[in-house]
Amino acid sequence: MKQVKKIAVALVLFIAATSFVNAQSKIAHIDVTKLLSDMPEMKTAQAELKKLAETYEADIQASYTEFQNKATQYRNEAASKSREENDKRALELQEIEKNIQAARQAASGELQKKQAALFGPITEKAKIAIDKIAAAQGFDYVIDSQQGGALIVANGKDILIEVKQELGF
């Protein structure tokens, strides 16, 4: 009777352990930041964004140089002008400076919009490739393993190479 109990307990424990093992999820990890930075589309988008930023900065710098030249000219001519003329010039310089600040803010906003427009489709393409590889290999979860990210399993399979192959690079 005791042996039957032991066999029954062992059988129940075996079934429970087997169920537990089967219920565990397969987990993989990938450094999404590295994947995105290695994608040729991202490099192209970053170059385009950098060029646009340089264009905005050159325009703003030209306006600022023009402002400085005008301020120097007005300072040098201040003694020969009336107080009313000097006050008018000071207001003009304040308006120019305000316009430069507005242009700087507008450029920053435009750069953020352009970045979202360029990076959004690239990020979506990477996500689709990650989903495809994870499904093909039977992974239930793929964790972003970049430093500071939510790394749950350090020994999980890294699917970076397969995703890059899926993307064609």
C-alpha positions as CSV (number, residue, x, y, z in Angstrom):
1,M,0.0,0.0,0.0
2,K,2.8,2.4,0.9
3,Q,4.5,1.7,-2.4
4,V,1.3,2.5,-4.3
5,K,1.1,5.8,-2.5
6,K,4.7,6.5,-3.4
7,I,4.1,5.7,-7.0
8,A,1.0,7.8,-7.1
9,V,2.8,10.8,-5.5
10,A,5.7,10.3,-7.9
11,L,3.3,10.1,-10.8
12,V,1.5,13.3,-9.7
13,L,4.8,15.1,-9.3
14,F,6.0,14.0,-12.6
15,I,2.8,15.1,-14.4
16,A,3.0,18.5,-12.5
17,A,6.6,19.0,-13.5
18,T,5.9,18.0,-17.1
19,S,3.0,20.5,-17.2
20,F,5.2,23.2,-15.7
21,V,8.0,22.6,-18.2
22,N,5.5,22.7,-21.1
23,A,3.9,25.8,-19.8
24,Q,7.2,27.7,-19.8
25,S,7.6,30.3,-22.5
26,K,10.4,30.5,-24.9
27,I,12.3,33.8,-24.6
28,A,14.8,35.4,-26.9
29,H,16.5,38.8,-26.7
30,I,17.7,41.4,-29.2
31,D,19.4,44.7,-28.9
32,V,16.9,46.9,-30.8
33,T,19.1,49.9,-30.7
34,K,21.9,48.0,-32.4
35,L,19.6,46.6,-34.9
36,L,18.2,50.0,-35.8
37,S,21.6,51.6,-36.0
38,D,22.9,48.8,-38.3
39,M,19.9,49.1,-40.7
40,P,21.0,50.9,-44.0
41,E,17.7,52.8,-44.0
42,M,18.5,54.2,-40.6
43,K,21.9,55.4,-41.7
44,T,20.3,57.1,-44.8
45,A,17.6,58.7,-42.6
46,Q,20.2,59.9,-40.1
47,A,22.3,61.5,-42.9
48,E,19.2,63.2,-44.3
49,L,18.3,64.5,-40.8
50,K,21.8,65.7,-40.3
51,K,21.8,67.6,-43.6
52,L,18.5,69.2,-42.8
53,A,19.8,70.2,-39.3
54,E,22.9,71.7,-40.9
55,T,20.8,73.7,-43.3
56,Y,18.6,75.1,-40.5
57,E,21.6,75.9,-38.5
58,A,23.3,77.7,-41.4
59,D,20.2,79.8,-42.0
60,I,20.0,80.7,-38.3
61,Q,23.7,81.4,-38.1
62,A,23.4,83.7,-41.1
63,S,20.5,85.6,-39.5
64,Y,22.5,85.9,-36.3
65,T,25.6,87.2,-38.1
66,E,23.3,89.8,-39.8
67,F,21.9,90.7,-36.4
68,Q,25.4,91.2,-34.9
69,N,26.5,93.3,-37.9
70,K,23.4,95.5,-37.6
71,A,23.9,95.8,-33.8
72,T,27.5,96.9,-34.3
73,Q,26.6,99.4,-37.0
74,Y,23.8,100.9,-34.8
75,R,26.2,101.0,-31.8
76,N,28.8,102.8,-33.9
77,E,26.2,105.3,-35.3
78,A,24.4,105.8,-32.0
79,A,26.2,109.1,-31.1
80,S,25.3,110.7,-34.4
81,K,21.6,109.7,-34.2
82,S,18.7,111.2,-32.2
83,R,17.4,109.4,-29.2
84,E,14.2,108.6,-31.0
85,E,16.1,107.0,-33.9
86,N,18.2,105.0,-31.4
87,D,15.1,103.8,-29.6
88,K,13.6,102.7,-32.9
89,R,16.8,100.9,-33.8
90,A,16.8,99.1,-30.4
91,L,13.3,97.9,-31.0
92,E,14.3,96.7,-34.4
93,L,17.2,94.7,-32.9
94,Q,14.9,93.2,-30.3
95,E,12.4,92.2,-33.0
96,I,15.2,90.6,-35.1
97,E,16.5,88.7,-32.0
98,K,12.9,87.5,-31.3
99,N,12.6,86.3,-34.9
100,I,15.9,84.4,-34.6
101,Q,14.7,82.6,-31.5
102,A,11.4,81.8,-33.2
103,A,13.2,80.4,-36.2
104,R,15.4,78.3,-33.9
105,Q,12.3,76.8,-32.2
106,A,10.5,76.3,-35.5
107,A,13.6,74.5,-36.9
108,S,13.7,72.3,-33.8
109,G,10.0,71.4,-34.2
110,E,10.5,70.6,-37.9
111,L,13.5,68.4,-37.1
112,Q,11.4,66.4,-34.6
113,K,8.6,66.0,-37.2
114,K,11.1,64.9,-39.8
115,Q,12.7,62.5,-37.5
116,A,9.4,60.9,-36.6
117,A,8.5,60.7,-40.3
118,L,11.8,59.1,-41.2
119,F,12.3,56.8,-38.2
120,G,8.7,55.6,-37.8
121,P,8.6,53.3,-40.9
122,I,12.1,52.0,-40.2
123,T,11.1,51.1,-36.6
124,E,7.9,49.4,-37.9
125,K,9.9,47.4,-40.5
126,A,12.3,46.2,-37.7
127,K,9.4,45.2,-35.5
128,I,7.7,43.2,-38.3
129,A,11.0,41.4,-38.9
130,I,11.4,40.7,-35.2
131,D,7.8,39.4,-35.0
132,K,8.4,37.2,-38.1
133,I,11.6,35.6,-36.8
134,A,10.1,35.1,-33.3
135,A,7.1,33.4,-34.7
136,A,9.1,31.2,-37.0
137,Q,11.4,30.1,-34.2
138,G,8.6,29.6,-31.7
139,F,9.6,32.4,-29.2
140,D,6.8,33.6,-27.0
141,Y,8.7,36.7,-25.9
142,V,11.5,38.8,-27.3
143,I,13.1,41.1,-24.8
144,D,15.1,44.2,-25.7
145,S,18.5,43.5,-24.3
146,Q,20.0,46.9,-24.6
147,Q,21.7,48.2,-21.4
148,G,19.0,49.7,-19.2
149,G,16.3,47.7,-21.0
150,A,14.1,45.1,-19.5
151,L,16.4,42.1,-19.7
152,I,14.7,39.1,-18.2
153,V,16.8,36.3,-19.5
154,A,20.5,36.8,-20.2
155,N,21.0,33.4,-21.7
156,G,18.1,33.6,-24.2
157,K,18.7,33.3,-27.9
158,D,19.8,36.5,-29.6
159,I,18.0,36.7,-32.9
160,L,19.8,39.8,-34.2
161,I,21.6,37.9,-37.0
162,E,18.4,36.3,-38.2
163,V,16.5,39.6,-38.2
164,K,19.3,41.3,-40.1
165,Q,19.2,38.4,-42.7
166,E,15.4,38.9,-42.9
167,L,16.0,42.6,-43.6
168,G,18.6,41.7,-46.2
169,F,21.8,43.0,-44.6
